[in-house]
Amino acid sequence: MKVELDIPGTTFSALRQPPKELAACLRLMAATKLYETGGLSQERAAELAGLSRQDFLVQLSRLGVSPFQCVADDLAFLSSIK
């Protein structure tokens, strides 16, 4: 499937990236945020980013995003185990 975006010329010029690099960057950023918010699994987010799962994990680290997804209930359960 293909998605098209209209990017204002001023934004495009401020980013100073060739179109293909910008497209890859936007895919990575979207995949990262969707993974971070629980919208996509690592596997699907890596696929969206156009990366292997291992390379996606490297990018998560570079962007300061944890590769682990957990919610408050998970943490509460773990802290109750003695």
DORO-236579 format. One line per field, with one value per residue: x, y, z of N, C-alpha, C, O in turn. Coordinates in Angstrom, 3 decimals, decimal comma. Each point is the difference from the previous one (the first is absolute). Example, Ala and Ser with C-alpha at 12.3 -4.5 7.8 and 13.67 -1.06 7.14 Angstrom:
// DORO-236579
nc1 (13,190 | -1,386)
nc2 (-5,690 | 1,069)
nc3 (7,800 | -1,385)
cac1 (-0,890 | 0,820)
cac2 (1,190 | 1,190)
cac3 (0,000 | 0,060)
cc1 (0,900 | -0,770)
cc2 (1,200 | 1,090)
cc3 (0,000 | 0,730)
oc1 (1,036 | 0,509)
oc2 (-0,019 | 1,108)
oc3 (0,665 | 0,169)
//
This chain:
// DORO-236579
nc1 (0,844 | -1,562 | 1,918 | -1,938 | 2,111 | -1,607 | 1,747 | -0,692 | -0,672 | -1,682 | -2,026 | -1,255 | -0,897 | -2,013 | -1,570 | -0,604 | -2,153 | 1,714 | -0,723 | 1,669 | 1,496 | -0,511 | 0,231 | 2,089 | 0,731 | -0,693 | 1,120 | 2,011 | 0,103 | -0,352 | 1,628 | 1,508 | -0,524 | 0,218 | 2,109 | 0,957 | -0,921 | 1,778 | 0,826 | 2,098 | -0,515 | 0,996 | -1,086 | -1,781 | 0,509 | 0,506 | -1,717 | -1,098 | 0,970 | -1,232 | -1,001 | 2,242 | -0,619 | 1,228 | -0,455 | -1,633 | 0,584 | 0,877 | -1,404 | -0,768 | 1,363 | 0,133 | -1,711 | 1,476 | 0,188 | -1,435 | 1,817 | 0,352 | -1,095 | -0,174 | -1,230 | -1,278 | -1,557 | 0,659 | -0,203 | -2,051 | -0,582 | 0,742 | -1,241 | -1,613 | 1,091 | -0,830)
nc2 (-1,168 | 1,038 | 0,709 | 1,065 | 0,703 | 1,008 | 0,041 | 0,785 | 1,390 | 1,195 | -0,927 | 0,154 | 2,003 | 0,212 | -1,066 | 1,463 | -0,325 | -1,375 | 0,612 | -0,468 | 1,639 | 1,585 | -0,525 | 0,046 | 1,998 | 0,760 | -0,825 | 0,891 | 1,920 | -0,110 | -0,599 | 1,593 | 1,612 | -0,494 | 0,203 | 1,918 | 0,525 | -1,088 | 1,819 | 0,382 | -1,765 | -1,250 | -1,857 | 0,158 | -0,031 | -1,966 | -1,311 | 0,463 | -0,895 | -1,881 | -0,466 | -0,221 | -2,128 | -1,486 | -0,308 | -1,522 | -2,156 | -0,775 | -0,676 | -2,095 | -1,700 | -0,642 | -1,415 | -1,612 | -1,343 | 0,350 | -1,245 | 1,227 | -1,887 | 2,081 | -1,579 | 1,829 | -0,335 | 0,739 | 2,175 | 0,638 | -0,443 | 1,314 | 1,856 | -0,694 | 0,254 | -1,772)
nc3 (0,000 | -1,197 | 0,949 | -0,311 | -0,386 | 1,182 | -1,419 | 1,987 | -1,608 | 0,900 | -0,175 | -1,857 | -0,465 | 1,002 | -1,178 | -1,579 | -0,579 | -0,433 | -2,020 | -1,420 | -0,346 | -1,500 | -2,166 | -0,835 | -0,696 | -1,994 | -1,758 | -0,531 | -1,121 | -2,214 | -1,412 | -0,500 | -1,456 | -2,168 | -0,741 | -0,686 | -1,970 | -0,872 | -0,984 | 0,744 | -1,288 | 1,583 | 0,612 | 1,355 | 2,186 | 0,948 | 0,575 | 1,905 | 1,808 | -0,124 | 1,980 | 0,086 | 0,254 | -1,144 | -2,168 | -0,308 | 0,136 | -1,906 | -1,619 | 0,255 | -0,529 | -2,145 | -0,373 | 0,526 | -1,796 | 1,690 | 0,444 | 1,853 | -0,547 | 0,809 | 1,008 | 0,029 | -1,581 | -2,032 | -0,505 | -0,651 | -2,131 | -1,663 | -0,187 | -1,429 | -1,949 | 1,081)
cac1 (-0,844 | 0,775 | -0,580 | 0,657 | -0,067 | 0,337 | 0,902 | 0,272 | 1,352 | 0,859 | 0,350 | 0,889 | 1,321 | 0,589 | 0,522 | 1,209 | 0,227 | -0,574 | -1,317 | 0,038 | 0,463 | -1,091 | -1,024 | 0,488 | -0,025 | -1,396 | -0,444 | 0,609 | -0,615 | -1,370 | 0,092 | 0,482 | -1,074 | -1,062 | 0,486 | 0,102 | -1,343 | -0,677 | -0,822 | 0,587 | 1,022 | 1,341 | 0,086 | -0,755 | 0,626 | 1,212 | -0,476 | -0,398 | 1,224 | 0,820 | 1,216 | -0,077 | -0,337 | 1,245 | 0,327 | -1,005 | 0,387 | 1,130 | -0,556 | -0,706 | 1,025 | 0,528 | -1,033 | -0,322 | -1,275 | 0,212 | -0,491 | -0,960 | -1,314 | -0,703 | -0,966 | 0,021 | -0,443 | 1,137 | 0,958 | -0,603 | 0,088 | 1,401 | 0,433 | -0,677 | 0,664 | 1,074)
cac2 (1,168 | 1,226 | 1,174 | 1,229 | 1,124 | 1,331 | 0,633 | 1,379 | 0,234 | 0,541 | -1,128 | -0,860 | 0,632 | 0,063 | -1,328 | -0,160 | -1,396 | -0,397 | -0,623 | -1,409 | -0,030 | 0,530 | -1,042 | -1,038 | 0,596 | 0,080 | -1,377 | -0,413 | 0,757 | -0,496 | -1,357 | 0,117 | 0,522 | -1,012 | -1,048 | 0,566 | 0,167 | -1,292 | -0,189 | -1,052 | -0,867 | 0,250 | -0,575 | 0,829 | 1,320 | -0,168 | -0,136 | 1,340 | 0,793 | -0,554 | -0,502 | -1,272 | 0,223 | 0,348 | 1,386 | 0,847 | 0,105 | 0,928 | 1,344 | 0,349 | 0,405 | 1,292 | 1,012 | 0,045 | -0,678 | -1,329 | -1,105 | -0,765 | 0,605 | -0,464 | 0,962 | 0,116 | -1,259 | -0,920 | 0,402 | -0,291 | -1,443 | -0,349 | 0,469 | -0,777 | -1,306 | 0,027)
cac3 (0,000 | -0,101 | 0,638 | -0,440 | 0,930 | -0,492 | 0,956 | -0,402 | -0,496 | 1,060 | 0,870 | -0,774 | -0,097 | 1,341 | 0,342 | -0,815 | -0,352 | -1,282 | 0,186 | 0,440 | 1,392 | 0,815 | 0,066 | 0,920 | 1,336 | 0,438 | 0,267 | 1,266 | 1,098 | 0,175 | 0,547 | 1,372 | 0,860 | 0,062 | 0,894 | 1,357 | 0,565 | 0,026 | -1,193 | -0,833 | 0,598 | -0,543 | -1,336 | -0,945 | -0,048 | -0,809 | -1,377 | -0,439 | -0,138 | -1,077 | 0,630 | 0,697 | 1,413 | 0,684 | -0,342 | 0,639 | 1,405 | 0,041 | -0,174 | 1,236 | 0,955 | -0,456 | 0,230 | 1,425 | 0,242 | 0,569 | -0,821 | 0,800 | 0,175 | 1,185 | 0,519 | 1,457 | 0,600 | -0,051 | 1,017 | 1,310 | 0,184 | 0,242 | 1,319 | 1,040 | 0,092 | 1,002)
cc1 (0,892 | -0,778 | 0,779 | -0,217 | 0,320 | 0,818 | 0,274 | 1,461 | 0,939 | 0,442 | 1,008 | 1,401 | 0,683 | 0,628 | 1,266 | 0,354 | -0,572 | -1,326 | 0,036 | 0,458 | -1,094 | -1,106 | 0,402 | -0,041 | -1,431 | -0,566 | 0,544 | -0,673 | -1,426 | 0,023 | 0,413 | -1,115 | -1,133 | 0,414 | -0,017 | -1,365 | -0,807 | -0,879 | 0,490 | 0,978 | 1,354 | 0,093 | -0,691 | 0,601 | 1,276 | -0,372 | -0,398 | 1,223 | 0,880 | 1,312 | -0,201 | -0,355 | 1,235 | 0,383 | -0,998 | 0,337 | 1,183 | -0,517 | -0,797 | 0,996 | 0,542 | -0,977 | -0,446 | -1,334 | 0,292 | -0,529 | -1,049 | -1,301 | -0,621 | -0,927 | 0,045 | -0,420 | 1,113 | 0,997 | -0,517 | 0,098 | 1,426 | 0,465 | -0,661 | 0,628 | 1,168 | 0,716)
cc2 (1,235 | 1,139 | 1,214 | 1,092 | 1,288 | 0,681 | 1,416 | 0,176 | 0,506 | -1,103 | -0,898 | 0,598 | 0,091 | -1,339 | -0,338 | -1,456 | -0,249 | -0,740 | -1,444 | -0,124 | 0,501 | -1,037 | -1,099 | 0,501 | 0,057 | -1,381 | -0,487 | 0,708 | -0,475 | -1,385 | 0,029 | 0,457 | -1,004 | -1,172 | 0,480 | 0,108 | -1,295 | -0,263 | -1,106 | -0,824 | 0,386 | -0,478 | 0,881 | 1,399 | -0,056 | -0,094 | 1,364 | 0,871 | -0,480 | -0,552 | -1,427 | 0,305 | 0,427 | 1,455 | 0,977 | 0,185 | 0,954 | 1,437 | 0,442 | 0,500 | 1,384 | 1,129 | 0,075 | -0,622 | -1,411 | -1,083 | -0,845 | 0,763 | -0,591 | 1,119 | -0,027 | -1,297 | -1,043 | 0,322 | -0,286 | -1,487 | -0,407 | 0,439 | -0,792 | -1,377 | 0,116 | -1,309)
cc3 (0,000 | 0,645 | -0,477 | 1,034 | -0,734 | 1,082 | -0,481 | -0,408 | 1,075 | 0,961 | -0,702 | -0,066 | 1,367 | 0,389 | -0,786 | -0,282 | -1,387 | 0,237 | 0,499 | 1,453 | 0,938 | 0,150 | 0,984 | 1,441 | 0,537 | 0,311 | 1,341 | 1,170 | 0,276 | 0,645 | 1,463 | 0,933 | 0,127 | 0,886 | 1,444 | 0,674 | 0,004 | -1,203 | -0,914 | 0,818 | -0,585 | -1,440 | -1,038 | -0,122 | -0,836 | -1,474 | -0,572 | -0,251 | -1,157 | 0,501 | 0,488 | 1,456 | 0,785 | -0,277 | 0,628 | 1,481 | 0,176 | -0,115 | 1,230 | 1,040 | -0,347 | 0,304 | 1,461 | 0,351 | 0,497 | -0,938 | 0,725 | 0,123 | 1,257 | 0,463 | 1,517 | 0,679 | 0,010 | 1,100 | 1,404 | 0,304 | 0,338 | 1,378 | 1,124 | 0,185 | 0,980 | 0,058)
oc1 (1,092 | -1,211 | 1,230 | -1,073 | 0,888 | -0,493 | 0,438 | 0,897 | 1,178 | 1,139 | 0,989 | 0,988 | 1,227 | 1,000 | 0,795 | 1,144 | -1,042 | -0,186 | -0,782 | -0,525 | -0,195 | -0,553 | -0,825 | -0,363 | -0,244 | -0,758 | -0,722 | -0,319 | -0,402 | -0,763 | -0,544 | -0,197 | -0,559 | -0,833 | -0,456 | -0,110 | -1,160 | -0,749 | -0,784 | 0,631 | 0,072 | 0,550 | 0,567 | 0,000 | 0,271 | 0,665 | 0,360 | 0,030 | 0,933 | 0,999 | -1,129 | 0,154 | -0,086 | 0,369 | 0,369 | -0,143 | 0,055 | 0,456 | 0,043 | -0,246 | 0,153 | 0,414 | -0,878 | -0,628 | 0,793 | -1,072 | -0,583 | -0,007 | -0,164 | 0,213 | 0,625 | 0,571 | 0,138 | 0,495 | 0,763 | 0,313 | 0,223 | 0,777 | 0,491 | -0,263 | 0,851 | 0,934)
oc2 (-0,006 | 0,123 | -0,021 | 0,108 | 0,036 | 0,253 | 0,199 | -0,590 | -0,360 | 0,001 | -0,430 | -0,708 | -0,063 | -0,028 | -0,832 | -0,424 | 0,552 | -0,591 | -0,360 | -0,826 | -0,550 | -0,167 | -0,462 | -0,748 | -0,337 | -0,162 | -0,613 | -0,635 | -0,138 | -0,268 | -0,739 | -0,583 | -0,169 | -0,567 | -0,708 | -0,207 | -0,011 | -0,976 | -0,623 | 0,501 | 0,743 | 0,688 | 0,278 | 0,578 | 0,910 | 0,582 | 0,328 | 0,773 | 0,694 | -0,007 | -0,466 | 1,132 | 0,877 | 0,728 | 1,106 | 1,102 | 0,749 | 0,891 | 1,172 | 1,004 | 0,853 | 1,120 | 0,793 | 0,381 | -0,727 | 0,154 | -0,914 | 1,193 | -1,214 | 1,177 | -0,880 | -0,367 | -0,764 | -0,899 | -0,416 | -0,389 | -0,785 | -0,704 | 0,004 | -0,674 | 0,881 | -0,159)
oc3 (0,568 | -0,187 | -0,043 | 0,593 | -0,852 | 1,100 | -1,133 | 0,602 | 0,011 | 0,466 | 0,594 | 0,194 | 0,080 | 0,717 | 0,437 | 0,159 | -0,352 | 1,064 | 0,880 | 0,747 | 1,084 | 1,087 | 0,789 | 0,907 | 1,159 | 0,957 | 0,786 | 1,005 | 1,155 | 0,928 | 0,821 | 1,065 | 1,083 | 0,707 | 0,898 | 1,208 | 0,412 | -0,014 | -0,715 | 0,931 | -0,979 | -0,861 | -1,057 | -1,086 | -0,784 | -0,857 | -1,130 | -0,958 | -0,404 | -0,720 | 0,154 | 0,457 | 0,859 | 0,921 | 0,395 | 0,530 | 0,976 | 0,717 | 0,374 | 0,667 | 0,875 | 0,298 | 0,338 | 0,988 | -0,599 | -0,586 | -0,582 | 0,306 | 0,117 | -0,290 | 0,592 | 1,027 | 0,956 | 0,679 | 0,872 | 1,125 | 0,922 | 0,645 | 1,129 | 0,996 | -0,125 | 0,787)
//
